[in-house]
Amino acid sequence: MTRGTAGLSTGRGGAVLFKAACPDCRARFELGATALRLAIGGSRRTTFYSFTCPECGSSVRKPAGERIVELLTGGGVRTLRLHTTL
């Protein structure tokens, strides 16, 4: 495994892995792009990423600033664009 940019590493076969932590059980682990979801909304409050902790099974939702959005989209994380209503 090689270390890359802030929270990224590459595993076997060149797959991108993201470092993550669970706020409930405090476990630290690496997740592949398919284990994460990114939601991009119209504001900072509605832009976040989420995953399920592989240790305790908790659903985790964390805010995603511009840099996190860049890293996740560049690493192939599935993205949902949230639409605002007028």
PDB file with one MODEL, atoms N, CA, C and O in Angstrom:
MODEL        1
ATOM      1  N   MET A   1       0.844  -1.163   0.000  1.00  0.00           N
ATOM      2  CA  MET A   1       0.000   0.000   0.000  1.00  0.00           C
ATOM      3  C   MET A   1       0.896   1.235   0.000  1.00  0.00           C
ATOM      4  O   MET A   1       1.903   1.281   0.706  1.00  0.00           O
ATOM      5  N   THR A   2       0.523   2.227  -0.793  1.00  0.00           N
ATOM      6  CA  THR A   2       1.288   3.468  -0.808  1.00  0.00           C
ATOM      7  C   THR A   2       0.420   4.600  -0.282  1.00  0.00           C
ATOM      8  O   THR A   2      -0.798   4.600  -0.458  1.00  0.00           O
ATOM      9  N   ARG A   3       1.053   5.549   0.354  1.00  0.00           N
ATOM     10  CA  ARG A   3       0.345   6.701   0.905  1.00  0.00           C
ATOM     11  C   ARG A   3       0.295   7.796  -0.139  1.00  0.00           C
ATOM     12  O   ARG A   3       1.251   8.025  -0.880  1.00  0.00           O
ATOM     13  N   GLY A   4      -0.838   8.461  -0.178  1.00  0.00           N
ATOM     14  CA  GLY A   4      -1.007   9.537  -1.140  1.00  0.00           C
ATOM     15  C   GLY A   4      -1.364  10.829  -0.428  1.00  0.00           C
ATOM     16  O   GLY A   4      -0.869  11.112   0.663  1.00  0.00           O
ATOM     17  N   THR A   5      -2.219  11.598  -1.050  1.00  0.00           N
ATOM     18  CA  THR A   5      -2.648  12.888  -0.549  1.00  0.00           C
ATOM     19  C   THR A   5      -3.585  12.724   0.639  1.00  0.00           C
ATOM     20  O   THR A   5      -4.420  11.820   0.650  1.00  0.00           O
ATOM     21  N   ALA A   6      -3.457  13.573   1.620  1.00  0.00           N
ATOM     22  CA  ALA A   6      -4.337  13.720   2.791  1.00  0.00           C
ATOM     23  C   ALA A   6      -5.468  12.717   2.902  1.00  0.00           C
ATOM     24  O   ALA A   6      -6.553  12.941   2.365  1.00  0.00           O
ATOM     25  N   GLY A   7      -5.230  11.629   3.584  1.00  0.00           N
ATOM     26  CA  GLY A   7      -6.280  10.662   3.837  1.00  0.00           C
ATOM     27  C   GLY A   7      -6.491   9.637   2.747  1.00  0.00           C
ATOM     28  O   GLY A   7      -7.414   8.829   2.841  1.00  0.00           O
ATOM     29  N   LEU A   8      -5.673   9.644   1.727  1.00  0.00           N
ATOM     30  CA  LEU A   8      -5.801   8.697   0.628  1.00  0.00           C
ATOM     31  C   LEU A   8      -4.620   7.741   0.605  1.00  0.00           C
ATOM     32  O   LEU A   8      -3.500   8.107   0.961  1.00  0.00           O
ATOM     33  N   SER A   9      -4.883   6.534   0.190  1.00  0.00           N
ATOM     34  CA  SER A   9      -3.806   5.588  -0.069  1.00  0.00           C
ATOM     35  C   SER A   9      -4.268   4.684  -1.190  1.00  0.00           C
ATOM     36  O   SER A   9      -5.454   4.642  -1.515  1.00  0.00           O
ATOM     37  N   THR A  10      -3.346   3.968  -1.774  1.00  0.00           N
ATOM     38  CA  THR A  10      -3.707   3.017  -2.812  1.00  0.00           C
ATOM     39  C   THR A  10      -3.387   1.623  -2.331  1.00  0.00           C
ATOM     40  O   THR A  10      -2.307   1.363  -1.801  1.00  0.00           O
ATOM     41  N   GLY A  11      -4.327   0.738  -2.521  1.00  0.00           N
ATOM     42  CA  GLY A  11      -4.148  -0.648  -2.107  1.00  0.00           C
ATOM     43  C   GLY A  11      -3.712  -1.495  -3.278  1.00  0.00           C
ATOM     44  O   GLY A  11      -3.202  -0.993  -4.280  1.00  0.00           O
ATOM     45  N   ARG A  12      -3.919  -2.774  -3.136  1.00  0.00           N
ATOM     46  CA  ARG A  12      -3.580  -3.703  -4.221  1.00  0.00           C
ATOM     47  C   ARG A  12      -4.390  -3.382  -5.466  1.00  0.00           C
ATOM     48  O   ARG A  12      -5.568  -3.035  -5.379  1.00  0.00           O
ATOM     49  N   GLY A  13      -3.774  -3.496  -6.586  1.00  0.00           N
ATOM     50  CA  GLY A  13      -4.461  -3.233  -7.845  1.00  0.00           C
ATOM     51  C   GLY A  13      -4.698  -1.762  -8.114  1.00  0.00           C
ATOM     52  O   GLY A  13      -5.415  -1.417  -9.054  1.00  0.00           O
ATOM     53  N   GLY A  14      -4.110  -0.879  -7.306  1.00  0.00           N
ATOM     54  CA  GLY A  14      -4.247   0.557  -7.530  1.00  0.00           C
ATOM     55  C   GLY A  14      -5.552   1.146  -7.057  1.00  0.00           C
ATOM     56  O   GLY A  14      -5.829   2.310  -7.345  1.00  0.00           O
ATOM     57  N   ALA A  15      -6.383   0.377  -6.329  1.00  0.00           N
ATOM     58  CA  ALA A  15      -7.650   0.901  -5.833  1.00  0.00           C
ATOM     59  C   ALA A  15      -7.392   2.002  -4.805  1.00  0.00           C
ATOM     60  O   ALA A  15      -6.490   1.883  -3.975  1.00  0.00           O
ATOM     61  N   VAL A  16      -8.184   3.069  -4.862  1.00  0.00           N
ATOM     62  CA  VAL A  16      -8.041   4.170  -3.920  1.00  0.00           C
ATOM     63  C   VAL A  16      -8.740   3.808  -2.621  1.00  0.00           C
ATOM     64  O   VAL A  16      -9.870   3.319  -2.625  1.00  0.00           O
ATOM     65  N   LEU A  17      -8.054   4.053  -1.508  1.00  0.00           N
ATOM     66  CA  LEU A  17      -8.613   3.817  -0.177  1.00  0.00           C
ATOM     67  C   LEU A  17      -8.638   5.137   0.583  1.00  0.00           C
ATOM     68  O   LEU A  17      -7.712   5.941   0.481  1.00  0.00           O
ATOM     69  N   PHE A  18      -9.698   5.351   1.341  1.00  0.00           N
ATOM     70  CA  PHE A  18      -9.859   6.573   2.116  1.00  0.00           C
ATOM     71  C   PHE A  18      -9.779   6.245   3.598  1.00  0.00           C
ATOM     72  O   PHE A  18     -10.407   5.292   4.061  1.00  0.00           O
ATOM     73  N   LYS A  19      -9.009   7.032   4.345  1.00  0.00           N
ATOM     74  CA  LYS A  19      -8.950   6.862   5.790  1.00  0.00           C
ATOM     75  C   LYS A  19     -10.222   7.431   6.391  1.00  0.00           C
ATOM     76  O   LYS A  19     -10.685   8.498   5.989  1.00  0.00           O
ATOM     77  N   ALA A  20     -10.783   6.717   7.353  1.00  0.00           N
ATOM     78  CA  ALA A  20     -12.003   7.179   8.007  1.00  0.00           C
ATOM     79  C   ALA A  20     -11.980   6.745   9.458  1.00  0.00           C
ATOM     80  O   ALA A  20     -11.184   5.892   9.851  1.00  0.00           O
ATOM     81  N   ALA A  21     -12.857   7.336  10.249  1.00  0.00           N
ATOM     82  CA  ALA A  21     -12.980   6.990  11.660  1.00  0.00           C
ATOM     83  C   ALA A  21     -14.445   7.073  12.061  1.00  0.00           C
ATOM     84  O   ALA A  21     -15.205   7.878  11.523  1.00  0.00           O
ATOM     85  N   CYS A  22     -14.824   6.242  13.002  1.00  0.00           N
ATOM     86  CA  CYS A  22     -16.193   6.217  13.498  1.00  0.00           C
ATOM     87  C   CYS A  22     -16.258   7.031  14.794  1.00  0.00           C
ATOM     88  O   CYS A  22     -15.483   6.777  15.716  1.00  0.00           O
ATOM     89  N   PRO A  23     -17.169   8.005  14.878  1.00  0.00           N
ATOM     90  CA  PRO A  23     -17.290   8.785  16.107  1.00  0.00           C
ATOM     91  C   PRO A  23     -17.939   7.990  17.248  1.00  0.00           C
ATOM     92  O   PRO A  23     -17.802   8.365  18.413  1.00  0.00           O
ATOM     93  N   ASP A  24     -18.637   6.908  16.927  1.00  0.00           N
ATOM     94  CA  ASP A  24     -19.306   6.115  17.964  1.00  0.00           C
ATOM     95  C   ASP A  24     -18.361   5.144  18.660  1.00  0.00           C
ATOM     96  O   ASP A  24     -18.233   5.173  19.884  1.00  0.00           O
ATOM     97  N   CYS A  25     -17.698   4.288  17.891  1.00  0.00           N
ATOM     98  CA  CYS A  25     -16.808   3.284  18.503  1.00  0.00           C
ATOM     99  C   CYS A  25     -15.341   3.698  18.458  1.00  0.00           C
ATOM    100  O   CYS A  25     -14.490   3.025  19.040  1.00  0.00           O
ATOM    101  N   ARG A  26     -15.035   4.807  17.768  1.00  0.00           N
ATOM    102  CA  ARG A  26     -13.685   5.362  17.641  1.00  0.00           C
ATOM    103  C   ARG A  26     -12.717   4.492  16.843  1.00  0.00           C
ATOM    104  O   ARG A  26     -11.503   4.688  16.912  1.00  0.00           O
ATOM    105  N   ALA A  27     -13.240   3.550  16.100  1.00  0.00           N
ATOM    106  CA  ALA A  27     -12.394   2.712  15.244  1.00  0.00           C
ATOM    107  C   ALA A  27     -11.858   3.551  14.083  1.00  0.00           C
ATOM    108  O   ALA A  27     -12.518   4.483  13.624  1.00  0.00           O
ATOM    109  N   ARG A  28     -10.663   3.214  13.618  1.00  0.00           N
ATOM    110  CA  ARG A  28     -10.050   3.849  12.450  1.00  0.00           C
ATOM    111  C   ARG A  28      -9.817   2.765  11.419  1.00  0.00           C
ATOM    112  O   ARG A  28      -9.390   1.660  11.753  1.00  0.00           O
ATOM    113  N   PHE A  29     -10.098   3.081  10.163  1.00  0.00           N
ATOM    114  CA  PHE A  29     -10.031   2.072   9.110  1.00  0.00           C
ATOM    115  C   PHE A  29      -9.894   2.755   7.762  1.00  0.00           C
ATOM    116  O   PHE A  29      -9.941   3.982   7.673  1.00  0.00           O
ATOM    117  N   GLU A  30      -9.725   1.965   6.719  1.00  0.00           N
ATOM    118  CA  GLU A  30      -9.683   2.462   5.345  1.00  0.00           C
ATOM    119  C   GLU A  30     -10.865   1.884   4.587  1.00  0.00           C
ATOM    120  O   GLU A  30     -11.206   0.712   4.740  1.00  0.00           O
ATOM    121  N   LEU A  31     -11.485   2.724   3.765  1.00  0.00           N
ATOM    122  CA  LEU A  31     -12.647   2.312   2.980  1.00  0.00           C
ATOM    123  C   LEU A  31     -12.391   2.548   1.503  1.00  0.00           C
ATOM    124  O   LEU A  31     -11.734   3.518   1.123  1.00  0.00           O
ATOM    125  N   GLY A  32     -12.909   1.663   0.682  1.00  0.00           N
ATOM    126  CA  GLY A  32     -12.862   1.856  -0.759  1.00  0.00           C
ATOM    127  C   GLY A  32     -13.950   2.820  -1.197  1.00  0.00           C
ATOM    128  O   GLY A  32     -14.862   3.121  -0.426  1.00  0.00           O
ATOM    129  N   ALA A  33     -13.863   3.302  -2.417  1.00  0.00           N
ATOM    130  CA  ALA A  33     -14.820   4.278  -2.939  1.00  0.00           C
ATOM    131  C   ALA A  33     -16.253   3.767  -2.898  1.00  0.00           C
ATOM    132  O   ALA A  33     -17.177   4.558  -2.710  1.00  0.00           O
ATOM    133  N   THR A  34     -16.460   2.477  -3.065  1.00  0.00           N
ATOM    134  CA  THR A  34     -17.825   1.948  -3.078  1.00  0.00           C
ATOM    135  C   THR A  34     -18.478   1.957  -1.701  1.00  0.00           C
ATOM    136  O   THR A  34     -19.697   1.821  -1.602  1.00  0.00           O
ATOM    137  N   ALA A  35     -17.699   2.112  -0.645  1.00  0.00           N
ATOM    138  CA  ALA A  35     -18.240   2.128   0.721  1.00  0.00           C
ATOM    139  C   ALA A  35     -18.671   3.524   1.167  1.00  0.00           C
ATOM    140  O   ALA A  35     -19.270   3.679   2.231  1.00  0.00           O
ATOM    141  N   LEU A  36     -18.369   4.532   0.361  1.00  0.00           N
ATOM    142  CA  LEU A  36     -18.679   5.917   0.711  1.00  0.00           C
ATOM    143  C   LEU A  36     -19.714   6.493  -0.239  1.00  0.00           C
ATOM    144  O   LEU A  36     -19.823   6.066  -1.388  1.00  0.00           O
ATOM    145  N   ARG A  37     -20.479   7.473   0.254  1.00  0.00           N
ATOM    146  CA  ARG A  37     -21.423   8.231  -0.565  1.00  0.00           C
ATOM    147  C   ARG A  37     -21.177   9.698  -0.291  1.00  0.00           C
ATOM    148  O   ARG A  37     -20.933  10.082   0.852  1.00  0.00           O
ATOM    149  N   LEU A  38     -21.238  10.522  -1.320  1.00  0.00           N
ATOM    150  CA  LEU A  38     -21.050  11.958  -1.192  1.00  0.00           C
ATOM    151  C   LEU A  38     -22.321  12.657  -1.650  1.00  0.00           C
ATOM    152  O   LEU A  38     -22.829  12.376  -2.736  1.00  0.00           O
ATOM    153  N   ALA A  39     -22.832  13.557  -0.835  1.00  0.00           N
ATOM    154  CA  ALA A  39     -24.010  14.356  -1.201  1.00  0.00           C
ATOM    155  C   ALA A  39     -23.573  15.811  -1.275  1.00  0.00           C
ATOM    156  O   ALA A  39     -23.033  16.354  -0.311  1.00  0.00           O
ATOM    157  N   ILE A  40     -23.807  16.439  -2.419  1.00  0.00           N
ATOM    158  CA  ILE A  40     -23.422  17.832  -2.614  1.00  0.00           C
ATOM    159  C   ILE A  40     -24.688  18.674  -2.677  1.00  0.00           C
ATOM    160  O   ILE A  40     -25.512  18.530  -3.580  1.00  0.00           O
ATOM    161  N   GLY A  41     -24.817  19.554  -1.698  1.00  0.00           N
ATOM    162  CA  GLY A  41     -25.983  20.421  -1.623  1.00  0.00           C
ATOM    163  C   GLY A  41     -25.636  21.849  -1.966  1.00  0.00           C
ATOM    164  O   GLY A  41     -24.545  22.140  -2.456  1.00  0.00           O
ATOM    165  N   GLY A  42     -26.572  22.733  -1.704  1.00  0.00           N
ATOM    166  CA  GLY A  42     -26.395  24.139  -2.028  1.00  0.00           C
ATOM    167  C   GLY A  42     -25.627  24.916  -0.979  1.00  0.00           C
ATOM    168  O   GLY A  42     -25.342  26.097  -1.173  1.00  0.00           O
ATOM    169  N   SER A  43     -25.283  24.269   0.140  1.00  0.00           N
ATOM    170  CA  SER A  43     -24.557  24.963   1.203  1.00  0.00           C
ATOM    171  C   SER A  43     -23.630  23.986   1.916  1.00  0.00           C
ATOM    172  O   SER A  43     -23.634  22.787   1.636  1.00  0.00           O
ATOM    173  N   ARG A  44     -22.835  24.520   2.842  1.00  0.00           N
ATOM    174  CA  ARG A  44     -21.932  23.667   3.631  1.00  0.00           C
ATOM    175  C   ARG A  44     -22.724  22.688   4.488  1.00  0.00           C
ATOM    176  O   ARG A  44     -22.282  21.561   4.711  1.00  0.00           O
ATOM    177  N   ARG A  45     -23.891  23.109   4.971  1.00  0.00           N
ATOM    178  CA  ARG A  45     -24.703  22.250   5.834  1.00  0.00           C
ATOM    179  C   ARG A  45     -25.305  21.078   5.089  1.00  0.00           C
ATOM    180  O   ARG A  45     -25.632  20.057   5.695  1.00  0.00           O
ATOM    181  N   THR A  46     -25.455  21.213   3.788  1.00  0.00           N
ATOM    182  CA  THR A  46     -26.071  20.139   3.013  1.00  0.00           C
ATOM    183  C   THR A  46     -25.078  19.391   2.126  1.00  0.00           C
ATOM    184  O   THR A  46     -25.482  18.630   1.248  1.00  0.00           O
ATOM    185  N   THR A  47     -23.798  19.601   2.349  1.00  0.00           N
ATOM    186  CA  THR A  47     -22.757  18.865   1.626  1.00  0.00           C
ATOM    187  C   THR A  47     -22.040  17.978   2.635  1.00  0.00           C
ATOM    188  O   THR A  47     -21.422  18.464   3.583  1.00  0.00           O
ATOM    189  N   PHE A  48     -22.132  16.668   2.416  1.00  0.00           N
ATOM    190  CA  PHE A  48     -21.585  15.724   3.390  1.00  0.00           C
ATOM    191  C   PHE A  48     -21.241  14.406   2.719  1.00  0.00           C
ATOM    192  O   PHE A  48     -21.656  14.141   1.591  1.00  0.00           O
ATOM    193  N   TYR A  49     -20.480  13.587   3.423  1.00  0.00           N
ATOM    194  CA  TYR A  49     -20.239  12.216   2.975  1.00  0.00           C
ATOM    195  C   TYR A  49     -20.705  11.278   4.072  1.00  0.00           C
ATOM    196  O   TYR A  49     -20.786  11.655   5.241  1.00  0.00           O
ATOM    197  N   SER A  50     -21.008  10.050   3.677  1.00  0.00           N
ATOM    198  CA  SER A  50     -21.506   9.093   4.652  1.00  0.00           C
ATOM    199  C   SER A  50     -20.979   7.699   4.347  1.00  0.00           C
ATOM    200  O   SER A  50     -20.599   7.382   3.220  1.00  0.00           O
ATOM    201  N   PHE A  51     -20.972   6.878   5.394  1.00  0.00           N
ATOM    202  CA  PHE A  51     -20.547   5.490   5.277  1.00  0.00           C
ATOM    203  C   PHE A  51     -21.076   4.729   6.479  1.00  0.00           C
ATOM    204  O   PHE A  51     -21.548   5.327   7.446  1.00  0.00           O
ATOM    205  N   THR A  52     -20.996   3.418   6.415  1.00  0.00           N
ATOM    206  CA  THR A  52     -21.350   2.564   7.546  1.00  0.00           C
ATOM    207  C   THR A  52     -20.062   2.048   8.163  1.00  0.00           C
ATOM    208  O   THR A  52     -19.194   1.525   7.464  1.00  0.00           O
ATOM    209  N   CYS A  53     -19.941   2.196   9.472  1.00  0.00           N
ATOM    210  CA  CYS A  53     -18.741   1.739  10.165  1.00  0.00           C
ATOM    211  C   CYS A  53     -18.640   0.215  10.054  1.00  0.00           C
ATOM    212  O   CYS A  53     -19.577  -0.494  10.422  1.00  0.00           O
ATOM    213  N   PRO A  54     -17.518  -0.288   9.553  1.00  0.00           N
ATOM    214  CA  PRO A  54     -17.362  -1.740   9.424  1.00  0.00           C
ATOM    215  C   PRO A  54     -17.170  -2.442  10.775  1.00  0.00           C
ATOM    216  O   PRO A  54     -17.310  -3.662  10.861  1.00  0.00           O
ATOM    217  N   GLU A  55     -16.853  -1.689  11.818  1.00  0.00           N
ATOM    218  CA  GLU A  55     -16.637  -2.270  13.141  1.00  0.00           C
ATOM    219  C   GLU A  55     -17.934  -2.413  13.936  1.00  0.00           C
ATOM    220  O   GLU A  55     -18.228  -3.486  14.461  1.00  0.00           O
ATOM    221  N   CYS A  56     -18.716  -1.318  14.026  1.00  0.00           N
ATOM    222  CA  CYS A  56     -19.916  -1.337  14.874  1.00  0.00           C
ATOM    223  C   CYS A  56     -21.230  -1.246  14.103  1.00  0.00           C
ATOM    224  O   CYS A  56     -22.302  -1.429  14.681  1.00  0.00           O
ATOM    225  N   GLY A  57     -21.154  -0.963  12.798  1.00  0.00           N
ATOM    226  CA  GLY A  57     -22.363  -0.905  11.973  1.00  0.00           C
ATOM    227  C   GLY A  57     -23.119   0.411  12.035  1.00  0.00           C
ATOM    228  O   GLY A  57     -24.206   0.513  11.466  1.00  0.00           O
ATOM    229  N   SER A  58     -22.582   1.422  12.708  1.00  0.00           N
ATOM    230  CA  SER A  58     -23.242   2.722  12.795  1.00  0.00           C
ATOM    231  C   SER A  58     -23.217   3.436  11.452  1.00  0.00           C
ATOM    232  O   SER A  58     -22.250   3.325  10.698  1.00  0.00           O
ATOM    233  N   SER A  59     -24.277   4.164  11.162  1.00  0.00           N
ATOM    234  CA  SER A  59     -24.302   5.042   9.997  1.00  0.00           C
ATOM    235  C   SER A  59     -23.608   6.336  10.397  1.00  0.00           C
ATOM    236  O   SER A  59     -23.968   6.959  11.395  1.00  0.00           O
ATOM    237  N   VAL A  60     -22.610   6.735   9.611  1.00  0.00           N
ATOM    238  CA  VAL A  60     -21.811   7.917   9.934  1.00  0.00           C
ATOM    239  C   VAL A  60     -22.011   8.953   8.832  1.00  0.00           C
ATOM    240  O   VAL A  60     -21.975   8.634   7.643  1.00  0.00           O
ATOM    241  N   ARG A  61     -22.223  10.193   9.249  1.00  0.00           N
ATOM    242  CA  ARG A  61     -22.379  11.302   8.306  1.00  0.00           C
ATOM    243  C   ARG A  61     -21.464  12.419   8.772  1.00  0.00           C
ATOM    244  O   ARG A  61     -21.530  12.851   9.923  1.00  0.00           O
ATOM    245  N   LYS A  62     -20.595  12.890   7.858  1.00  0.00           N
ATOM    246  CA  LYS A  62     -19.641  13.942   8.193  1.00  0.00           C
ATOM    247  C   LYS A  62     -19.688  15.054   7.151  1.00  0.00           C
ATOM    248  O   LYS A  62     -19.933  14.788   5.975  1.00  0.00           O
ATOM    249  N   PRO A  63     -19.454  16.301   7.571  1.00  0.00           N
ATOM    250  CA  PRO A  63     -19.448  17.414   6.612  1.00  0.00           C
ATOM    251  C   PRO A  63     -18.294  17.276   5.624  1.00  0.00           C
ATOM    252  O   PRO A  63     -17.237  16.734   5.949  1.00  0.00           O
ATOM    253  N   ALA A  64     -18.518  17.776   4.419  1.00  0.00           N
ATOM    254  CA  ALA A  64     -17.486  17.713   3.372  1.00  0.00           C
ATOM    255  C   ALA A  64     -17.244  19.105   2.810  1.00  0.00           C
ATOM    256  O   ALA A  64     -18.088  19.667   2.112  1.00  0.00           O
ATOM    257  N   GLY A  65     -16.077  19.647   3.126  1.00  0.00           N
ATOM    258  CA  GLY A  65     -15.675  20.925   2.551  1.00  0.00           C
ATOM    259  C   GLY A  65     -15.162  20.719   1.133  1.00  0.00           C
ATOM    260  O   GLY A  65     -15.185  19.605   0.608  1.00  0.00           O
ATOM    261  N   GLU A  66     -14.706  21.790   0.526  1.00  0.00           N
ATOM    262  CA  GLU A  66     -14.257  21.737  -0.868  1.00  0.00           C
ATOM    263  C   GLU A  66     -13.159  20.701  -1.099  1.00  0.00           C
ATOM    264  O   GLU A  66     -13.210  19.945  -2.070  1.00  0.00           O
ATOM    265  N   ARG A  67     -12.173  20.667  -0.213  1.00  0.00           N
ATOM    266  CA  ARG A  67     -11.045  19.732  -0.387  1.00  0.00           C
ATOM    267  C   ARG A  67     -11.515  18.280  -0.288  1.00  0.00           C
ATOM    268  O   ARG A  67     -11.077  17.439  -1.073  1.00  0.00           O
ATOM    269  N   ILE A  68     -12.392  17.977   0.657  1.00  0.00           N
ATOM    270  CA  ILE A  68     -12.926  16.619   0.801  1.00  0.00           C
ATOM    271  C   ILE A  68     -13.730  16.239  -0.436  1.00  0.00           C
ATOM    272  O   ILE A  68     -13.619  15.116  -0.927  1.00  0.00           O
ATOM    273  N   VAL A  69     -14.533  17.161  -0.940  1.00  0.00           N
ATOM    274  CA  VAL A  69     -15.307  16.901  -2.161  1.00  0.00           C
ATOM    275  C   VAL A  69     -14.368  16.567  -3.315  1.00  0.00           C
ATOM    276  O   VAL A  69     -14.623  15.626  -4.067  1.00  0.00           O
ATOM    277  N   GLU A  70     -13.284  17.329  -3.462  1.00  0.00           N
ATOM    278  CA  GLU A  70     -12.304  17.070  -4.528  1.00  0.00           C
ATOM    279  C   GLU A  70     -11.690  15.682  -4.395  1.00  0.00           C
ATOM    280  O   GLU A  70     -11.599  14.941  -5.374  1.00  0.00           O
ATOM    281  N   LEU A  71     -11.271  15.335  -3.187  1.00  0.00           N
ATOM    282  CA  LEU A  71     -10.638  14.032  -2.958  1.00  0.00           C
ATOM    283  C   LEU A  71     -11.605  12.878  -3.228  1.00  0.00           C
ATOM    284  O   LEU A  71     -11.245  11.902  -3.886  1.00  0.00           O
ATOM    285  N   LEU A  72     -12.822  12.995  -2.723  1.00  0.00           N
ATOM    286  CA  LEU A  72     -13.790  11.908  -2.889  1.00  0.00           C
ATOM    287  C   LEU A  72     -14.224  11.746  -4.343  1.00  0.00           C
ATOM    288  O   LEU A  72     -14.292  10.622  -4.841  1.00  0.00           O
ATOM    289  N   THR A  73     -14.517  12.843  -5.028  1.00  0.00           N
ATOM    290  CA  THR A  73     -14.926  12.716  -6.430  1.00  0.00           C
ATOM    291  C   THR A  73     -13.768  12.224  -7.289  1.00  0.00           C
ATOM    292  O   THR A  73     -13.966  11.420  -8.199  1.00  0.00           O
ATOM    293  N   GLY A  74     -12.558  12.706  -7.001  1.00  0.00           N
ATOM    294  CA  GLY A  74     -11.376  12.255  -7.739  1.00  0.00           C
ATOM    295  C   GLY A  74     -11.057  10.787  -7.502  1.00  0.00           C
ATOM    296  O   GLY A  74     -10.437  10.136  -8.342  1.00  0.00           O
ATOM    297  N   GLY A  75     -11.483  10.271  -6.356  1.00  0.00           N
ATOM    298  CA  GLY A  75     -11.236   8.872  -6.013  1.00  0.00           C
ATOM    299  C   GLY A  75     -12.347   7.930  -6.423  1.00  0.00           C
ATOM    300  O   GLY A  75     -12.300   6.738  -6.123  1.00  0.00           O
ATOM    301  N   GLY A  76     -13.354   8.466  -7.115  1.00  0.00           N
ATOM    302  CA  GLY A  76     -14.410   7.604  -7.644  1.00  0.00           C
ATOM    303  C   GLY A  76     -15.592   7.341  -6.731  1.00  0.00           C
ATOM    304  O   GLY A  76     -16.359   6.410  -6.974  1.00  0.00           O
ATOM    305  N   VAL A  77     -15.759   8.143  -5.681  1.00  0.00           N
ATOM    306  CA  VAL A  77     -16.908   7.973  -4.783  1.00  0.00           C
ATOM    307  C   VAL A  77     -18.174   8.417  -5.500  1.00  0.00           C
ATOM    308  O   VAL A  77     -18.200   9.457  -6.158  1.00  0.00           O
ATOM    309  N   ARG A  78     -19.229   7.606  -5.362  1.00  0.00           N
ATOM    310  CA  ARG A  78     -20.506   7.930  -5.988  1.00  0.00           C
ATOM    311  C   ARG A  78     -21.060   9.212  -5.376  1.00  0.00           C
ATOM    312  O   ARG A  78     -21.076   9.372  -4.155  1.00  0.00           O
ATOM    313  N   THR A  79     -21.513  10.120  -6.232  1.00  0.00           N
ATOM    314  CA  THR A  79     -21.945  11.443  -5.793  1.00  0.00           C
ATOM    315  C   THR A  79     -23.409  11.681  -6.124  1.00  0.00           C
ATOM    316  O   THR A  79     -23.885  11.351  -7.210  1.00  0.00           O
ATOM    317  N   LEU A  80     -24.106  12.262  -5.161  1.00  0.00           N
ATOM    318  CA  LEU A  80     -25.500  12.646  -5.327  1.00  0.00           C
ATOM    319  C   LEU A  80     -25.565  14.162  -5.215  1.00  0.00           C
ATOM    320  O   LEU A  80     -25.105  14.736  -4.229  1.00  0.00           O
ATOM    321  N   ARG A  81     -26.131  14.801  -6.216  1.00  0.00           N
ATOM    322  CA  ARG A  81     -26.274  16.249  -6.167  1.00  0.00           C
ATOM    323  C   ARG A  81     -27.677  16.565  -5.685  1.00  0.00           C
ATOM    324  O   ARG A  81     -28.662  16.186  -6.318  1.00  0.00           O
ATOM    325  N   LEU A  82     -27.760  17.258  -4.566  1.00  0.00           N
ATOM    326  CA  LEU A  82     -29.039  17.619  -3.988  1.00  0.00           C
ATOM    327  C   LEU A  82     -29.534  18.903  -4.634  1.00  0.00           C
ATOM    328  O   LEU A  82     -28.788  19.875  -4.757  1.00  0.00           O
ATOM    329  N   HIS A  83     -30.771  18.901  -5.039  1.00  0.00           N
ATOM    330  CA  HIS A  83     -31.351  20.073  -5.690  1.00  0.00           C
ATOM    331  C   HIS A  83     -32.094  20.919  -4.667  1.00  0.00           C
ATOM    332  O   HIS A  83     -32.724  20.388  -3.752  1.00  0.00           O
ATOM    333  N   THR A  84     -32.017  22.234  -4.823  1.00  0.00           N
ATOM    334  CA  THR A  84     -32.759  23.124  -3.953  1.00  0.00           C
ATOM    335  C   THR A  84     -34.064  23.486  -4.621  1.00  0.00           C
ATOM    336  O   THR A  84     -34.146  23.574  -5.846  1.00  0.00           O
ATOM    337  N   THR A  85     -35.078  23.694  -3.813  1.00  0.00           N
ATOM    338  CA  THR A  85     -36.377  24.082  -4.362  1.00  0.00           C
ATOM    339  C   THR A  85     -36.509  25.593  -4.277  1.00  0.00           C
ATOM    340  O   THR A  85     -35.983  26.218  -3.356  1.00  0.00           O
ATOM    341  N   LEU A  86     -37.194  26.164  -5.216  1.00  0.00           N
ATOM    342  CA  LEU A  86     -37.369  27.617  -5.255  1.00  0.00           C
ATOM    343  C   LEU A  86     -38.536  28.047  -4.435  1.00  0.00           C
ATOM    344  O   LEU A  86     -38.829  29.240  -4.355  1.00  0.00           O
TER     345      LEU A  86
ENDMDL
END
